[in-house]
Amino acid sequence: MYAVVRTGGKQYSVREGQQLDVETLAGAEGDRVELRDVLLVSDGDKLTVGTPTVPGARVVAEVLGQGRAKKVIVFKYKRKTRYRRKLGHRQPFTRLAVREIIAG
């Protein structure tokens, strides 16, 4: 059984027991989170596609922790004018463990 959920402006294909990193969600380690924007649910041979979401479907996940991704270097440069800007960015994320997929 798998589902496609939308959170943080992105779509993720999830299965029970899977771990995934999503955009930051409120919650401490060990909290349960329900993702209600379920776009598609597949239960073996039955496929349900939402318009835009599947009514009553939800994905229950547990927060494993909050973290920050590896640093991405942003470097701006213009030749002959002595212009250089170096910035670093670390995107925060929430690590989830999918516990249950509930089809509506």
Secondary structure, 3 states (H helix, E strand, C coil): CEEEEEECCEEEEEECCCEEEEECCCCCCCCEEEECCEEEEEECCEEEECCCCCCCCEEEEEEEEEEECCCEEEEEEECCCCEEEEEEECCEEEEEEEEEEECC
